[in-house]
Structures are given as C-alpha cells and as structure tokens.
C-alpha cells in the first residue's frame, strides 16, 4: 500500500468532505461540524495549508491549517485542524504522514509555530505540548498544545478564525 501526500486540488473538495464526515462520525468530543469548518475556511480564503492523503488515487485523509490570532500580537502562528483519516485507513500511519507533511509545509512558509486541540498522547510524538501562558479559553490546558518552529512561545489567548463556528 502506497500512501501519497499532496496539496489539495479543486477536484478534491467532495472527497475531503466525505473523509471528514466519516472520520468524525463516531469520534468522541465532537459536535460533527468539522466538514463545515473546512468548507468555511476554504470559502473565507484562510485555508493556508490543505493536504490530502491518497491511496490508489482515492483521498483517505486530510489536514487543514489556518492562521490563528494571539492576544500578544504574535504573528505567523497557525492552527492545525481538523485532521481526518477515513476509519478504514486509521492505524495505518496516514495521520502521522499528514502531520509530518503539515509540519514541513509550515516550515516552508516560515511559520513561527502551530497550535492544536487534541489528544496529548497522540500529538506529543510530533513535539506538540501544552505551553503555560498560551491559552485557548474554555478547554482543558493539557489538550491545547503548541509546536514552536522559530522564535519564542507567545503568551496570550489564542483565537481561531470565525470559520471554526460554522455549523452548516
């Protein structure tokens, strides 16, 4: 089985939608709006990095990255998510390949860092960790994690783009 990671193309939109819906169908801690978030990010022009994973020309995974704002004025920080892998392809390394490719793309665009909300047990292997003083309100601190790529860790409240409120 050969997995290819590449940038999203215009013909991938429906496949990304289907993969995102299926990936979160039975997931805990979700309100099942991830597919609407991806669409809203794309429609708003802030989907900075959008990568797909393919197996035999079928999209089986996707990762989205978009700019975040930080109350201390730090710039060039991004939020990773949602990241989706079709249930039949989970546990095969697809998510890890998407994560590694996303981090490489962030480095390529000279991002200073990246934040995400997720399972610390999973994302720690990619060097994400909670950072004291970098806060996403109303979530347990251990689940909000950052990856510093250059410079220093900002100190402030993080806000994702309004697209993360999309519900349809």
Backbone as numpy.savetxt, mean C-alpha at the origin, in Angstrom:
# Nx Ny Nz CAx CAy CAz Cx Cy Cz
6.04 -21.90 -11.64 5.19 -20.72 -11.64 6.08 -19.48 -11.64
5.89 -18.66 -12.63 6.67 -17.44 -12.75 5.79 -16.23 -12.43
6.25 -15.42 -11.47 5.52 -14.22 -11.06 6.24 -13.01 -11.63
5.49 -12.15 -12.31 6.03 -10.93 -12.87 5.42 -9.74 -12.15
6.24 -8.78 -11.75 5.75 -7.54 -11.15 6.00 -6.44 -12.17
4.96 -5.65 -12.43 5.09 -4.55 -13.39 4.16 -3.41 -13.00
4.36 -2.26 -13.65 3.50 -1.11 -13.40 2.12 -1.36 -13.99
1.12 -0.81 -13.31 -0.25 -0.89 -13.81 -0.35 -0.29 -15.20
-1.15 -0.93 -16.04 -1.47 -0.41 -17.37 -2.98 -0.17 -17.43
-3.42 0.62 -18.39 -4.84 0.99 -18.45 -5.76 -0.22 -18.54
-5.34 -1.29 -19.16 -6.16 -2.49 -19.28 -6.25 -3.32 -18.01
-5.53 -2.91 -16.97 -5.51 -3.68 -15.72 -6.58 -3.28 -14.72
-7.28 -2.18 -14.97 -8.17 -1.60 -13.96 -9.21 -2.60 -13.45
-9.88 -3.30 -14.32 -10.92 -4.25 -13.90 -10.30 -5.44 -13.16
-9.16 -5.92 -13.62 -8.49 -7.03 -12.94 -8.06 -6.63 -11.54
-7.54 -5.41 -11.39 -7.14 -4.91 -10.07 -8.36 -4.84 -9.16
-9.48 -4.36 -9.69 -10.72 -4.29 -8.92 -11.11 -5.68 -8.41
-11.13 -6.67 -9.31 -11.52 -8.03 -8.93 -10.58 -8.63 -7.89
-9.27 -8.45 -8.08 -8.30 -8.99 -7.13 -8.47 -8.33 -5.76
-8.70 -7.03 -5.75 -8.85 -6.31 -4.49 -10.10 -6.78 -3.74
-11.21 -6.90 -4.45 -12.44 -7.38 -3.82 -12.23 -8.77 -3.24
-11.67 -9.68 -4.02 -11.51 -11.06 -3.56 -10.50 -11.16 -2.41
-9.46 -10.36 -2.45 -8.43 -10.42 -1.41 -8.98 -10.02 -0.04
-9.92 -9.09 -0.01 -10.44 -8.60 1.27 -11.80 -9.19 1.64
-12.32 -10.09 0.82 -13.65 -10.65 1.04 -13.82 -11.24 2.43
-12.87 -12.04 2.86 -12.96 -12.70 4.17 -11.93 -12.17 5.16
-11.33 -11.04 4.85 -10.29 -10.49 5.72 -10.90 -9.84 6.96
-10.23 -10.01 8.10 -10.70 -9.32 9.31 -10.29 -7.85 9.25
-10.93 -7.04 10.07 -10.56 -5.62 10.22 -10.66 -4.84 8.92
-11.72 -5.03 8.18 -11.92 -4.27 6.95 -13.38 -3.88 6.83
-13.60 -2.75 6.17 -14.98 -2.35 5.87 -15.30 -2.59 4.39
-14.42 -3.34 3.71 -14.61 -3.77 2.32 -14.74 -2.59 1.35
-13.94 -1.57 1.56 -13.94 -0.42 0.65 -12.62 -0.29 -0.11
-11.73 -1.25 0.02 -10.40 -1.15 -0.57 -10.45 -0.91 -2.08
-11.35 -1.58 -2.78 -11.45 -1.39 -4.23 -11.90 0.04 -4.57
-12.73 0.62 -3.72 -13.18 2.00 -3.95 -12.05 2.99 -3.67
-11.21 2.67 -2.69 -10.06 3.51 -2.38 -9.10 3.55 -3.57
-8.79 2.39 -4.14 -7.89 2.33 -5.29 -8.45 3.15 -6.45
-9.74 2.99 -6.73 -10.37 3.76 -7.81 -10.32 5.25 -7.53
-10.63 5.65 -6.30 -10.62 7.08 -5.95 -9.21 7.66 -6.04
-8.21 6.89 -5.60 -6.82 7.36 -5.73 -6.47 7.57 -7.20
-6.83 6.60 -8.03 -6.55 6.70 -9.46 -7.29 7.90 -10.07
-8.59 8.02 -9.76 -9.40 9.11 -10.32 -8.92 10.49 -9.85
-8.34 10.55 -8.65 -7.85 11.82 -8.10 -6.45 12.17 -8.60
-5.83 11.25 -9.30 -4.49 11.50 -9.83 -3.38 11.39 -8.79
-3.65 10.73 -7.67 -2.65 10.62 -6.61 -2.15 9.19 -6.41
-2.50 8.31 -7.31 -1.99 6.94 -7.24 -0.57 6.98 -7.80
0.38 7.28 -6.92 1.76 7.55 -7.34 2.46 6.31 -7.87
2.24 5.19 -7.21 2.83 3.92 -7.63 1.72 2.88 -7.59
1.56 2.18 -8.69 0.55 1.13 -8.79 1.18 -0.03 -9.54
1.43 -1.10 -8.80 2.10 -2.27 -9.36 1.18 -3.48 -9.32
1.29 -4.30 -10.33 0.52 -5.54 -10.36 1.48 -6.73 -10.38
0.98 -7.84 -9.85 1.68 -9.12 -9.94 0.89 -9.97 -10.93
1.62 -10.58 -11.85 1.00 -11.42 -12.87 1.57 -12.83 -12.81
0.68 -13.78 -13.02 1.08 -15.17 -13.24 0.38 -15.59 -14.53
1.16 -16.00 -15.51 0.62 -16.43 -16.81 -0.37 -15.40 -17.36
0.03 -14.15 -17.39 -0.76 -13.04 -17.95 -2.04 -12.73 -17.20
-2.20 -13.25 -15.99 -3.36 -12.93 -15.17 -2.90 -12.13 -13.95
-3.59 -11.02 -13.68 -3.28 -10.21 -12.52 -3.75 -10.95 -11.27
-2.80 -11.21 -10.36 -3.12 -11.93 -9.13 -2.83 -11.10 -7.88
-2.25 -9.91 -8.08 -1.94 -9.05 -6.95 -1.78 -7.61 -7.37
-1.86 -6.73 -6.38 -1.75 -5.29 -6.64 -1.30 -4.57 -5.38
-0.52 -3.53 -5.56 -0.16 -2.65 -4.46 -0.27 -1.20 -4.92
-0.82 -0.36 -4.04 -1.02 1.06 -4.32 -0.21 1.88 -3.32
0.40 2.95 -3.80 1.08 3.91 -2.94 0.67 5.31 -3.34
0.43 6.14 -2.34 -0.01 7.51 -2.57 0.61 8.42 -1.52
0.71 9.72 -1.81 1.31 10.64 -0.84 0.46 10.76 0.42
1.15 10.95 1.55 0.49 11.27 2.80 0.97 12.65 3.23
0.18 13.30 4.09 0.64 14.55 4.68 0.96 14.29 6.15
1.94 15.01 6.64 2.37 14.88 8.02 2.34 16.28 8.63
1.79 16.37 9.82 1.54 17.68 10.43 2.80 18.51 10.67
3.98 17.88 10.68 5.20 18.67 10.85 5.72 19.25 9.54
4.98 19.00 8.44 5.36 19.55 7.14 6.31 18.68 6.33
6.68 17.53 6.85 7.57 16.64 6.10 6.93 16.28 4.76
7.77 16.22 3.74 7.25 15.90 2.41 7.92 14.65 1.87
7.43 14.20 0.74 7.94 13.01 0.05 7.79 11.73 0.88
6.70 11.68 1.66 6.32 10.47 2.38 5.08 9.89 1.71
5.01 8.56 1.69 3.93 7.87 1.00 3.27 6.86 1.93
2.02 6.58 1.61 1.27 5.54 2.30 1.14 4.35 1.38
1.44 3.18 1.90 1.30 1.95 1.14 -0.03 1.31 1.49
-0.80 1.07 0.47 -2.07 0.38 0.69 -3.16 0.95 -0.20
-4.10 0.12 -0.50 -4.13 -1.29 -0.11 -3.16 -2.14 -0.93
-2.82 -3.26 -0.35 -2.06 -4.30 -1.06 -2.96 -5.53 -1.07
-3.08 -6.14 -2.22 -4.04 -7.24 -2.41 -3.39 -8.40 -3.16
-3.67 -9.60 -2.69 -3.27 -10.81 -3.41 -4.50 -11.72 -3.45
-4.81 -12.22 -4.64 -5.95 -13.11 -4.77 -5.80 -14.27 -3.79
-6.88 -14.67 -3.12 -6.79 -15.74 -2.11 -6.12 -17.03 -2.61
-6.34 -17.39 -3.86 -5.74 -18.63 -4.38 -4.23 -18.51 -4.58
-3.70 -17.29 -4.49 -2.27 -17.07 -4.67 -1.57 -16.59 -3.40
-2.32 -16.50 -2.31 -1.71 -16.08 -1.06 -0.80 -17.20 -0.54
0.26 -16.81 0.16 1.20 -17.79 0.69 2.20 -18.28 -0.33
2.26 -17.66 -1.50 3.18 -18.07 -2.56 4.28 -17.04 -2.81
4.36 -16.03 -1.96 5.40 -15.02 -2.12 5.00 -13.83 -2.97
3.76 -13.79 -3.45 3.31 -12.70 -4.31 3.32 -11.38 -3.53
2.79 -11.39 -2.32 2.75 -10.17 -1.52 4.14 -9.66 -1.21
5.05 -10.55 -0.88 6.44 -10.14 -0.60 7.09 -9.52 -1.83
6.83 -10.11 -2.99 7.39 -9.55 -4.22 6.82 -8.16 -4.49
5.52 -7.99 -4.26 4.91 -6.67 -4.44 5.51 -5.66 -3.46
5.68 -6.07 -2.21 6.26 -5.18 -1.20 7.67 -4.75 -1.59
8.50 -5.71 -1.97 9.87 -5.39 -2.34 9.93 -4.48 -3.57
9.09 -4.75 -4.55 9.05 -3.90 -5.75 8.56 -2.50 -5.41
7.58 -2.40 -4.51 7.06 -1.08 -4.10 8.15 -0.28 -3.40
8.92 -0.92 -2.53 10.01 -0.23 -1.83 11.07 0.23 -2.83
11.37 -0.59 -3.81 12.34 -0.19 -4.84 11.82 1.00 -5.65
10.53 1.01 -5.97 9.96 2.15 -6.69 10.01 3.42 -5.84
9.76 3.30 -4.54 9.86 4.45 -3.65 11.27 5.01 -3.66
12.26 4.14 -3.63 13.65 4.59 -3.69 13.93 5.28 -5.02
13.37 4.74 -6.10 13.60 5.30 -7.43 13.06 6.72 -7.55
11.96 7.02 -6.86 11.38 8.37 -6.94 11.87 9.27 -5.79
12.91 8.82 -5.09 13.52 9.58 -4.00 12.56 9.89 -2.86
11.68 8.95 -2.56 10.80 9.11 -1.40 11.65 9.12 -0.14
11.18 9.86 0.86 11.88 9.88 2.15 11.44 8.72 3.03
10.21 8.26 2.82 9.74 7.15 3.62 8.33 6.74 3.26
7.87 5.73 3.97 6.57 5.15 3.68 5.93 4.71 4.99
4.63 4.88 5.07 3.86 4.40 6.22 2.81 3.41 5.75
2.37 2.58 6.67 1.29 1.66 6.37 0.59 1.27 7.66
-0.61 0.80 7.49 -1.40 0.27 8.59 -1.55 -1.22 8.33
-1.00 -2.05 9.22 -1.07 -3.49 8.99 -0.45 -4.30 10.10
-0.43 -5.59 9.87 0.05 -6.56 10.84 1.56 -6.42 11.05
1.98 -6.06 12.27 3.41 -5.90 12.52 4.20 -7.19 12.27
3.59 -8.33 12.52 4.26 -9.60 12.30 4.63 -9.82 10.85
3.84 -9.30 9.93 4.11 -9.45 8.50 5.07 -8.37 8.00
4.79 -7.11 8.31 5.52 -6.01 7.70 6.88 -5.75 8.32
7.15 -6.33 9.48 8.47 -6.17 10.11 9.57 -6.70 9.20
9.30 -7.76 8.46 10.32 -8.36 7.58 10.77 -7.42 6.47
9.97 -6.36 6.23 10.35 -5.36 5.22 10.90 -4.10 5.89
11.23 -4.23 7.17 11.82 -3.16 7.99 10.84 -2.07 8.40
9.55 -2.31 8.26 8.56 -1.36 8.79 8.46 -1.57 10.29
8.30 -0.48 11.03 8.13 -0.58 12.47 7.41 0.67 12.98
6.74 0.54 14.12 6.11 1.71 14.73 7.20 2.72 15.11
6.90 3.99 14.93 7.84 5.05 15.28 7.16 6.01 16.25
7.74 6.14 17.43 7.18 7.05 18.42 7.15 8.46 17.85
6.02 9.11 17.99 5.88 10.48 17.51 5.32 10.59 16.11
5.21 9.49 15.40 4.57 9.46 14.09 3.25 8.71 14.27
2.15 9.44 14.15 0.86 8.94 14.64 -0.21 8.95 13.55
-0.98 7.89 13.50 -2.22 7.86 12.74 -3.33 7.77 13.79
-4.12 8.84 13.93 -5.12 8.87 15.00 -6.09 7.70 14.95
-6.50 7.29 16.13 -7.55 6.28 16.30 -7.18 4.87 15.87
-5.88 4.58 15.76 -5.47 3.21 15.49 -4.41 2.81 16.52
-4.37 1.53 16.89 -3.33 1.10 17.83 -1.94 1.37 17.25
-1.08 1.96 18.05 0.24 2.40 17.59 1.06 1.28 16.95
0.93 0.05 17.46 1.77 -1.03 16.92 1.39 -1.42 15.49
0.20 -1.04 15.05 -0.23 -1.38 13.69 0.10 -0.30 12.67
0.46 0.89 13.14 0.85 1.97 12.22 2.36 2.01 12.20
2.92 1.70 11.03 4.36 1.48 10.91 4.97 2.34 9.81
6.26 2.57 9.94 6.96 3.42 8.98 8.25 2.74 8.53
8.66 3.11 7.35 9.94 2.69 6.78 10.66 3.96 6.36
11.78 4.25 6.99 12.59 5.41 6.64 13.51 5.04 5.49
13.48 5.84 4.43 14.35 5.61 3.28 15.50 6.60 3.24
15.27 7.84 3.71 16.32 8.85 3.78 15.89 9.96 4.73
16.87 10.63 5.31 16.56 11.71 6.24 16.26 11.17 7.62
15.29 11.79 8.28 14.93 11.37 9.63 13.43 11.14 9.72
13.03 10.44 10.75 11.61 10.13 10.96 10.87 11.41 11.34
9.80 11.74 10.63 9.01 12.92 10.99 8.34 12.71 12.35
7.90 13.80 12.92 7.17 13.77 14.18 5.86 14.50 13.95
4.77 13.77 13.92 3.49 14.43 13.71 2.38 13.45 13.40
1.26 14.04 13.08 0.06 13.27 12.74 0.03 13.06 11.24
-0.19 11.83 10.84 -0.24 11.46 9.43 -1.68 11.47 8.95
-1.88 11.98 7.74 -3.21 11.94 7.11 -3.06 11.35 5.71
-3.89 10.36 5.43 -3.96 9.80 4.09 -4.85 10.69 3.24
-4.75 10.55 1.92 -5.57 11.32 0.98 -7.04 11.06 1.25
-7.88 12.03 0.91 -9.34 11.90 1.09 -9.91 10.65 0.40
-9.22 10.13 -0.59 -9.69 8.93 -1.29 -9.85 7.74 -0.34
-9.17 7.76 0.79 -9.30 6.66 1.73 -10.64 6.65 2.44
-11.45 7.68 2.18 -12.83 7.71 2.73 -13.84 7.20 1.71
-13.39 6.80 0.53 -14.31 6.36 -0.52 -15.10 5.13 -0.07
-16.38 5.13 -0.37 -17.24 4.00 0.01 -18.00 3.42 -1.19
-17.77 3.98 -2.34 -18.42 3.41 -3.55 -17.65 3.84 -4.78
